[in-house]
Amino acid sequence: MRYANVTRLSCPFCDSPVTVKKVNIESDQGIDFGLLDCKTCHAEFPIVAGVLITIGPDDFVDIRDEVSETRVDNGVKPRLLCELLAADKPSEAFSLLLRPCRPTPNFLAVPSLAKRGPSQVEIGRVRRRPLHELRPARRLQALADKSMRGRLTGWTCRRAANVLLKRREQLSAMDVIDFYYRNFSLSEVANYFGYRFGQPRHLSGLQLASHLRARGGPTIDLACGAGHLTHHFSYRAETAGPVIGVDRDYFRLYLAQNFVAPDADFICQWVDRPLPFPARSFDNIFCSDAFHVILNKSGFLREARRLMSDTGVLALATFGNRAVRPQEGYELTAEGYRELFRDSPHVILGEDELLESYFAGTGPDFRPRSDFPPELHEQKWFNALLTNRSDDLRQYGRNTRWPHLLGRIGINPIYHPEQRTQDGALKLRFKFPSEWYAYEDRKYTRYAPESVELPPALLDAIEHGSVTEVSESLASQLVLVGLPDRYL
């Protein structure tokens, strides 16, 4: 889609219709680079590499810390992006949005990507250099960039933009995650996004998302990140209504739009501020793994209620409990969330209950409870359903298929190949990518086996993308998962 039809968009500043002003580059999916504008207040909104930016013209498309929202880098003003697009300089506009998610980039990453091309992939495993091997060189580069007053960073971002745009069709999502988060930014976020499919918190989100998807109708994924759950909503669901992802971080949306969920549209905007849609535009409003890091939660809920249709629901997956350490973002206690949700019929569930129902194949039980279970206070992660109608608070039906198998069936990237047997089978071993990942996702080992062996026929089917049936053991243990077509 990519905003080829903008009639459903409205100006976030004056609610007037938004129209196409200029198209720099168009692709099969729609507008790749261009400008939208509002004829009433004359605001302009840039589209850069398929992502629409509706942040105020003199605000910053900045980089912020994942869990505290502390500004890492001011980023660029949308006004400057509009000026560059008006002057037919799309690559320069893109380069200004490629600041690393840490203060100083690893400059060696860009020439390396340009020279070697995509990462070498072997049966679900991407070969990569450990982060600690890259940090010493980065310290020297930081000193060089400081002496050059940041000009080295600017050159590197322009070089990166050129490589990512020219080789976009040759790269996969894991290539881009490795390049930008692991090698360019040296960030743990590489593991969070790269190994997202199969995480306990991802399954909690899937349990809610699968039942929203079954409802049909327009869907908006707020604070969608790199689009892992947006992929679930949008994957080959042409008749289910439009799917929109919104996040404040531009590069996550570039990754989502171009590699993870290309059938959806993505907007760069703060989710607690006015969004460019008329009231009651969405039947399904979804937010996963982000509500607890939003400071202005009442602003988020106010905007969500404005966008929710009369029969709509708001599903909040995986938000943190302040009573359980470690804390991140701006968490509340269970009582705090109940007070925040008091104006809407709602039910709050713990992660354990949601995961138990997921593996049992049943739907989530959102029937109203007369009391607040004491064990809920001990859960680190909450999930909630808010609605305009109490009829939506009920026991949901069984899943007809494992939700995590939606997509191209492949080996869960968290499994690493060990050796081939004489008959051609492949032995895989489960391996956490970092100590922090292992700490945050320790529940993974409850359902994922430490090692597993895949027969040659299945490996051949995976390689050719022709897997149609998956054994119950491999599916229930998350050895095989559904991935976006361009993930690996």
LUMGU-582140 format. One record per residue (C-alpha): x, y, z. Coordinates in steps of 0.2 Angstrom, whole numbers, plus 5000, padded with zeros to 4 digits. Layout:
+------+------+------+
|    X |    Y |    Z |
+------+------+------+
|    X |    Y |    Z |
...
+------+------+------+
This chain:
+------+------+------+
|    X |    Y |    Z |
+------+------+------+
| 5000 | 5000 | 5000 |
| 5013 | 5013 | 5006 |
| 5000 | 5027 | 5006 |
| 4995 | 5026 | 4988 |
| 4978 | 5029 | 4995 |
| 4979 | 5042 | 5008 |
| 4960 | 5046 | 5010 |
| 4960 | 5038 | 5027 |
| 4973 | 5049 | 5033 |
| 4970 | 5065 | 5042 |
| 4982 | 5079 | 5048 |
| 4987 | 5076 | 5066 |
| 4987 | 5095 | 5069 |
| 4970 | 5101 | 5062 |
| 4961 | 5085 | 5057 |
| 4959 | 5090 | 5039 |
| 4962 | 5078 | 5025 |
| 4980 | 5074 | 5019 |
| 4985 | 5073 | 5001 |
| 5000 | 5068 | 4991 |
| 5011 | 5083 | 4987 |
| 5026 | 5075 | 4978 |
| 5033 | 5058 | 4974 |
| 5051 | 5056 | 4973 |
| 5053 | 5037 | 4971 |
| 5038 | 5025 | 4968 |
| 5039 | 5006 | 4970 |
| 5027 | 4991 | 4967 |
| 5021 | 4994 | 4984 |
| 5017 | 5012 | 4983 |
| 5026 | 5028 | 4988 |
| 5044 | 5025 | 4993 |
| 5050 | 5043 | 4995 |
| 5039 | 5058 | 4994 |
| 5029 | 5071 | 5003 |
| 5011 | 5072 | 5009 |
| 5003 | 5089 | 5015 |
| 4988 | 5096 | 5023 |
| 4980 | 5110 | 5012 |
| 4972 | 5118 | 5028 |
| 4987 | 5121 | 5040 |
| 5000 | 5118 | 5026 |
| 5010 | 5105 | 5037 |
| 5021 | 5093 | 5027 |
| 5025 | 5075 | 5031 |
| 5039 | 5066 | 5023 |
| 5039 | 5047 | 5017 |
| 5057 | 5040 | 5018 |
| 5060 | 5023 | 5012 |
| 5042 | 5018 | 5014 |
| 5039 | 5025 | 5031 |
| 5028 | 5040 | 5034 |
| 5034 | 5053 | 5047 |
| 5020 | 5063 | 5056 |
| 5031 | 5070 | 5070 |
| 5030 | 5089 | 5071 |
| 5040 | 5099 | 5059 |
| 5052 | 5106 | 5072 |
| 5052 | 5091 | 5084 |
| 5066 | 5078 | 5083 |
| 5065 | 5061 | 5075 |
| 5077 | 5056 | 5089 |
| 5085 | 5040 | 5096 |
| 5080 | 5036 | 5114 |
| 5085 | 5022 | 5126 |
| 5074 | 5007 | 5125 |
| 5068 | 5006 | 5143 |
| 5069 | 5024 | 5150 |
| 5065 | 5035 | 5135 |
| 5081 | 5045 | 5139 |
| 5087 | 5054 | 5123 |
| 5102 | 5046 | 5116 |
| 5103 | 5057 | 5100 |
| 5092 | 5072 | 5095 |
| 5091 | 5066 | 5077 |
| 5084 | 5076 | 5063 |
| 5069 | 5088 | 5062 |
| 5056 | 5083 | 5049 |
| 5056 | 5100 | 5042 |
| 5074 | 5097 | 5035 |
| 5068 | 5080 | 5028 |
| 5054 | 5089 | 5019 |
| 5067 | 5101 | 5012 |
| 5078 | 5088 | 5005 |
| 5064 | 5078 | 4997 |
| 5057 | 5094 | 4989 |
| 5075 | 5096 | 4982 |
| 5075 | 5078 | 4975 |
| 5088 | 5072 | 4988 |
| 5080 | 5056 | 4995 |
| 5096 | 5047 | 4999 |
| 5102 | 5062 | 5010 |
| 5086 | 5062 | 5019 |
| 5088 | 5044 | 5023 |
| 5105 | 5046 | 5029 |
| 5100 | 5059 | 5042 |
| 5089 | 5045 | 5050 |
| 5103 | 5032 | 5052 |
| 5111 | 5039 | 5068 |
| 5116 | 5023 | 5078 |
| 5106 | 5019 | 5094 |
| 5122 | 5023 | 5104 |
| 5131 | 5039 | 5104 |
| 5145 | 5034 | 5092 |
| 5144 | 5022 | 5078 |
| 5156 | 5008 | 5073 |
| 5162 | 5015 | 5057 |
| 5170 | 4999 | 5051 |
| 5153 | 4991 | 5049 |
| 5148 | 5001 | 5034 |
| 5163 | 4997 | 5023 |
| 5162 | 4979 | 5029 |
| 5143 | 4977 | 5023 |
| 5147 | 4986 | 5006 |
| 5162 | 4974 | 5003 |
| 5155 | 4957 | 5009 |
| 5136 | 4959 | 5006 |
| 5123 | 4950 | 5016 |
| 5128 | 4939 | 5030 |
| 5132 | 4921 | 5027 |
| 5117 | 4910 | 5032 |
| 5118 | 4892 | 5036 |
| 5102 | 4883 | 5041 |
| 5094 | 4896 | 5051 |
| 5111 | 4902 | 5059 |
| 5119 | 4919 | 5054 |
| 5138 | 4920 | 5056 |
| 5143 | 4936 | 5065 |
| 5157 | 4943 | 5075 |
| 5154 | 4944 | 5094 |
| 5151 | 4962 | 5101 |
| 5166 | 4962 | 5112 |
| 5178 | 4960 | 5097 |
| 5171 | 4976 | 5089 |
| 5172 | 4987 | 5105 |
| 5191 | 4991 | 5105 |
| 5191 | 4998 | 5087 |
| 5175 | 5008 | 5091 |
| 5184 | 5017 | 5105 |
| 5197 | 5023 | 5093 |
| 5184 | 5028 | 5081 |
| 5175 | 5038 | 5094 |
| 5191 | 5048 | 5097 |
| 5194 | 5051 | 5078 |
| 5176 | 5057 | 5076 |
| 5177 | 5069 | 5090 |
| 5193 | 5077 | 5083 |
| 5184 | 5079 | 5066 |
| 5168 | 5087 | 5075 |
| 5157 | 5073 | 5070 |
| 5160 | 5073 | 5052 |
| 5165 | 5055 | 5052 |
| 5148 | 5050 | 5058 |
| 5140 | 5060 | 5045 |
| 5150 | 5052 | 5031 |
| 5147 | 5035 | 5038 |
| 5128 | 5038 | 5039 |
| 5128 | 5043 | 5020 |
| 5138 | 5028 | 5016 |
| 5126 | 5017 | 5025 |
| 5111 | 5025 | 5017 |
| 5119 | 5022 | 5000 |
| 5122 | 5003 | 5004 |
| 5105 | 5000 | 5012 |
| 5095 | 5008 | 4997 |
| 5105 | 5000 | 4983 |
| 5106 | 4983 | 4990 |
| 5089 | 4983 | 4999 |
| 5082 | 4969 | 4988 |
| 5097 | 4958 | 4992 |
| 5097 | 4959 | 5011 |
| 5086 | 4950 | 5024 |
| 5079 | 4956 | 5040 |
| 5093 | 4948 | 5050 |
| 5106 | 4956 | 5038 |
| 5100 | 4973 | 5043 |
| 5098 | 4969 | 5061 |
| 5116 | 4963 | 5062 |
| 5122 | 4978 | 5052 |
| 5113 | 4992 | 5061 |
| 5111 | 4985 | 5079 |
| 5125 | 4973 | 5082 |
| 5139 | 4980 | 5071 |
| 5135 | 4998 | 5068 |
| 5127 | 5002 | 5085 |
| 5135 | 4988 | 5096 |
| 5118 | 4986 | 5105 |
| 5110 | 4972 | 5114 |
| 5094 | 4976 | 5104 |
| 5101 | 4966 | 5090 |
| 5097 | 4950 | 5101 |
| 5080 | 4957 | 5106 |
| 5074 | 4959 | 5088 |
| 5084 | 4946 | 5080 |
| 5078 | 4932 | 5091 |
| 5061 | 4939 | 5094 |
| 5051 | 4924 | 5087 |
| 5049 | 4911 | 5100 |
| 5052 | 4923 | 5116 |
| 5040 | 4920 | 5130 |
| 5034 | 4938 | 5129 |
| 5032 | 4936 | 5110 |
| 5020 | 4921 | 5113 |
| 5010 | 4931 | 5126 |
| 5008 | 4944 | 5112 |
| 5003 | 4931 | 5099 |
| 4990 | 4924 | 5111 |
| 4981 | 4940 | 5110 |
| 4985 | 4945 | 5092 |
| 4979 | 4929 | 5085 |
| 4961 | 4932 | 5092 |
| 4961 | 4950 | 5087 |
| 4966 | 4944 | 5069 |
| 4951 | 4932 | 5069 |
| 4940 | 4947 | 5073 |
| 4945 | 4955 | 5056 |
| 4943 | 4974 | 5053 |
| 4956 | 4988 | 5053 |
| 4970 | 4985 | 5065 |
| 4983 | 4997 | 5072 |
| 4999 | 4991 | 5081 |
| 5005 | 5004 | 5093 |
| 5023 | 5005 | 5098 |
| 5025 | 4991 | 5085 |
| 5044 | 4990 | 5086 |
| 5052 | 4981 | 5071 |
| 5035 | 4974 | 5066 |
| 5036 | 4956 | 5072 |
| 5018 | 4955 | 5078 |
| 5012 | 4967 | 5064 |
| 5018 | 4953 | 5053 |
| 5006 | 4942 | 5061 |
| 4992 | 4954 | 5058 |
| 4996 | 4958 | 5040 |
| 5003 | 4941 | 5033 |
| 4992 | 4937 | 5018 |
| 4977 | 4945 | 5026 |
| 4971 | 4955 | 5011 |
| 4952 | 4954 | 5016 |
| 4955 | 4957 | 5035 |
| 4956 | 4976 | 5033 |
| 4971 | 4988 | 5033 |
| 4985 | 4985 | 5046 |
| 4995 | 5000 | 5052 |
| 5011 | 5000 | 5063 |
| 5016 | 5015 | 5074 |
| 5032 | 5018 | 5083 |
| 5043 | 5033 | 5088 |
| 5059 | 5025 | 5082 |
| 5062 | 5027 | 5063 |
| 5074 | 5013 | 5060 |
| 5063 | 5000 | 5068 |
| 5050 | 5005 | 5056 |
| 5062 | 5005 | 5041 |
| 5066 | 4987 | 5046 |
| 5047 | 4982 | 5048 |
| 5041 | 4991 | 5032 |
| 5055 | 4984 | 5020 |
| 5058 | 4966 | 5028 |
| 5047 | 4960 | 5042 |
| 5029 | 4966 | 5038 |
| 5029 | 4974 | 5020 |
| 5010 | 4971 | 5018 |
| 5007 | 4984 | 5032 |
| 5009 | 5003 | 5032 |
| 5020 | 5011 | 5045 |
| 5020 | 5028 | 5053 |
| 5034 | 5036 | 5064 |
| 5025 | 5045 | 5078 |
| 5024 | 5045 | 5097 |
| 5009 | 5034 | 5102 |
| 5003 | 5045 | 5116 |
| 5001 | 5060 | 5104 |
| 4987 | 5063 | 5091 |
| 4988 | 5051 | 5076 |
| 4984 | 5055 | 5058 |
| 4967 | 5045 | 5058 |
| 4949 | 5050 | 5060 |
| 4940 | 5045 | 5076 |
| 4934 | 5027 | 5077 |
| 4945 | 5021 | 5063 |
| 4950 | 5004 | 5070 |
| 4942 | 4988 | 5077 |
| 4958 | 4981 | 5084 |
| 4971 | 4992 | 5094 |
| 4986 | 4982 | 5100 |
| 5002 | 4986 | 5110 |
| 5015 | 4974 | 5115 |
| 5030 | 4975 | 5126 |
| 5029 | 4994 | 5127 |
| 5015 | 5001 | 5138 |
| 5026 | 5001 | 5153 |
| 5039 | 5012 | 5145 |
| 5027 | 5025 | 5140 |
| 5027 | 5040 | 5152 |
| 5011 | 5048 | 5147 |
| 5000 | 5032 | 5149 |
| 4984 | 5043 | 5151 |
| 4988 | 5051 | 5134 |
| 4990 | 5034 | 5126 |
| 4974 | 5028 | 5132 |
| 4965 | 5044 | 5127 |
| 4971 | 5042 | 5109 |
| 4967 | 5024 | 5109 |
| 4949 | 5027 | 5115 |
| 4947 | 5040 | 5101 |
| 4953 | 5028 | 5088 |
| 4943 | 5013 | 5094 |
| 4927 | 5009 | 5085 |
| 4911 | 5006 | 5094 |
| 4914 | 4987 | 5093 |
| 4933 | 4989 | 5095 |
| 4945 | 4982 | 5108 |
| 4962 | 4987 | 5115 |
| 4974 | 4973 | 5119 |
| 4989 | 4977 | 5129 |
| 5002 | 4963 | 5130 |
| 5017 | 4961 | 5141 |
| 5018 | 4977 | 5152 |
| 5029 | 4977 | 5168 |
| 5024 | 4976 | 5186 |
| 5032 | 4988 | 5197 |
| 5031 | 4977 | 5212 |
| 5043 | 4964 | 5204 |
| 5062 | 4969 | 5201 |
| 5071 | 4973 | 5190 |
| 5060 | 4988 | 5185 |
| 5061 | 4996 | 5168 |
| 5053 | 5011 | 5161 |
| 5038 | 5018 | 5170 |
| 5029 | 5003 | 5178 |
| 5014 | 5003 | 5189 |
| 5008 | 4990 | 5201 |
| 4993 | 4980 | 5198 |
| 4982 | 4992 | 5208 |
| 4989 | 5006 | 5198 |
| 4985 | 4999 | 5181 |
| 4967 | 4995 | 5188 |
| 4965 | 5013 | 5192 |
| 4971 | 5019 | 5176 |
| 4959 | 5007 | 5166 |
| 4944 | 5011 | 5177 |
| 4934 | 5020 | 5164 |
| 4934 | 5005 | 5152 |
| 4928 | 4987 | 5155 |
| 4944 | 4977 | 5157 |
| 4952 | 4962 | 5163 |
| 4971 | 4960 | 5168 |
| 4980 | 4943 | 5166 |
| 4997 | 4937 | 5171 |
| 5010 | 4931 | 5159 |
| 5010 | 4913 | 5166 |
| 4991 | 4911 | 5164 |
| 4992 | 4917 | 5146 |
| 5007 | 4906 | 5141 |
| 4998 | 4891 | 5149 |
| 4982 | 4894 | 5139 |
| 4993 | 4896 | 5123 |
| 5002 | 4879 | 5125 |
| 4985 | 4871 | 5130 |
| 4978 | 4877 | 5113 |
| 4964 | 4887 | 5121 |
| 4960 | 4905 | 5120 |
| 4964 | 4918 | 5134 |
| 4951 | 4918 | 5148 |
| 4946 | 4937 | 5149 |
| 4930 | 4933 | 5159 |
| 4928 | 4946 | 5173 |
| 4934 | 4941 | 5190 |
| 4925 | 4946 | 5206 |
| 4942 | 4947 | 5215 |
| 4960 | 4951 | 5211 |
| 4971 | 4935 | 5212 |
| 4985 | 4937 | 5225 |
| 4997 | 4927 | 5213 |
| 4995 | 4941 | 5200 |
| 5005 | 4953 | 5211 |
| 5020 | 4941 | 5209 |
| 5019 | 4941 | 5190 |
| 5032 | 4952 | 5181 |
| 5022 | 4954 | 5165 |
| 5004 | 4959 | 5164 |
| 4992 | 4958 | 5149 |
| 4975 | 4967 | 5148 |
| 4960 | 4968 | 5137 |
| 4950 | 4984 | 5137 |
| 4934 | 4986 | 5127 |
| 4918 | 4997 | 5124 |
| 4907 | 4982 | 5127 |
| 4907 | 4970 | 5142 |
| 4902 | 4956 | 5129 |
| 4920 | 4955 | 5123 |
| 4926 | 4950 | 5141 |
| 4924 | 4932 | 5139 |
| 4933 | 4915 | 5137 |
| 4940 | 4914 | 5119 |
| 4939 | 4899 | 5108 |
| 4953 | 4887 | 5104 |
| 4967 | 4890 | 5091 |
| 4964 | 4880 | 5075 |
| 4983 | 4881 | 5072 |
| 4999 | 4887 | 5082 |
| 4999 | 4906 | 5079 |
| 5018 | 4906 | 5079 |
| 5018 | 4895 | 5063 |
| 5010 | 4909 | 5052 |
| 5023 | 4914 | 5039 |
| 5037 | 4904 | 5030 |
| 5041 | 4889 | 5041 |
| 5059 | 4889 | 5046 |
| 5071 | 4884 | 5060 |
| 5070 | 4895 | 5075 |
| 5086 | 4906 | 5074 |
| 5090 | 4903 | 5092 |
| 5095 | 4885 | 5087 |
| 5112 | 4883 | 5081 |
| 5118 | 4869 | 5070 |
| 5131 | 4857 | 5078 |
| 5134 | 4843 | 5066 |
| 5127 | 4832 | 5052 |
| 5124 | 4814 | 5055 |
| 5129 | 4800 | 5043 |
| 5111 | 4799 | 5036 |
| 5111 | 4818 | 5033 |
| 5101 | 4823 | 5048 |
| 5106 | 4840 | 5057 |
| 5108 | 4841 | 5076 |
| 5103 | 4858 | 5083 |
| 5107 | 4866 | 5100 |
| 5097 | 4879 | 5109 |
| 5109 | 4894 | 5114 |
| 5105 | 4910 | 5122 |
| 5113 | 4924 | 5112 |
| 5118 | 4934 | 5128 |
| 5118 | 4933 | 5147 |
| 5105 | 4947 | 5148 |
| 5094 | 4938 | 5135 |
| 5095 | 4922 | 5145 |
| 5090 | 4932 | 5161 |
| 5075 | 4941 | 5153 |
| 5069 | 4926 | 5144 |
| 5073 | 4911 | 5155 |
| 5055 | 4904 | 5153 |
| 5061 | 4900 | 5136 |
| 5068 | 4884 | 5142 |
| 5051 | 4878 | 5149 |
| 5046 | 4873 | 5131 |
| 5061 | 4873 | 5120 |
| 5072 | 4858 | 5121 |
| 5091 | 4859 | 5123 |
| 5095 | 4849 | 5108 |
| 5085 | 4842 | 5093 |
| 5088 | 4832 | 5077 |
| 5080 | 4836 | 5060 |
| 5079 | 4823 | 5047 |
| 5086 | 4827 | 5029 |
| 5069 | 4828 | 5021 |
| 5063 | 4841 | 5032 |
| 5079 | 4851 | 5030 |
| 5076 | 4850 | 5011 |
| 5058 | 4856 | 5013 |
| 5064 | 4871 | 5024 |
| 5077 | 4876 | 5012 |
| 5065 | 4877 | 4997 |
| 5051 | 4885 | 5008 |
| 5039 | 4870 | 5005 |
| 5035 | 4865 | 5023 |
| 5016 | 4862 | 5024 |
| 5014 | 4851 | 5039 |
| 5024 | 4852 | 5055 |
| 5025 | 4838 | 5068 |
| 5017 | 4842 | 5085 |
| 5033 | 4841 | 5095 |
| 5043 | 4853 | 5084 |
| 5028 | 4865 | 5084 |
| 5024 | 4865 | 5102 |
| 5043 | 4866 | 5107 |
| 5046 | 4881 | 5095 |
| 5060 | 4872 | 5086 |
| 5051 | 4878 | 5070 |
| 5042 | 4895 | 5068 |
| 5034 | 4905 | 5055 |
| 5045 | 4919 | 5048 |
| 5043 | 4933 | 5036 |
| 5048 | 4929 | 5019 |
| 5063 | 4940 | 5020 |
| 5069 | 4937 | 5038 |
| 5083 | 4925 | 5034 |
+------+------+------+
